[in-house]
């Protein structure tokens, strides 16, 4: 039972940009694209722990956004498939040319950028406000 409850709170991350755009169009939602280094980038790990895994943020995001993850792990055990690595590299060429980690990009359904941000030491509520400010 506990496992089911924990699983139900998990963030619903997309890893395919085309699928994320398709869902965004179907559900009329913007996309939150996150560039992270899940196993080496300390601010990325803090952002994940403090914001992305927060129950309130998860509920809000499921209702209002499509979440898209472009992870760039370095440890061999976390290596991505060649296809996924290529997808993430293509996203980085377009949206993260400077290679900043973490980078959070708010996109419309076509892939046009509303705004960008990074890790901010803040509450999930304040982070939601920051992300939403790009849509206004």
ABEGO torsion letter per residue (X at the ends): XAAAAAAAABBBBBABAAAAAAAAAAAGBBBBBBBBBAAABAAAAAAAAAAAABAAAAAAAAAABBBBBBBBBABAAABBBAAAAAAAAAAAAAABAAGBOBBBBBBBAAGBBABBBBBBBBBAAAAAAAAAAAAX
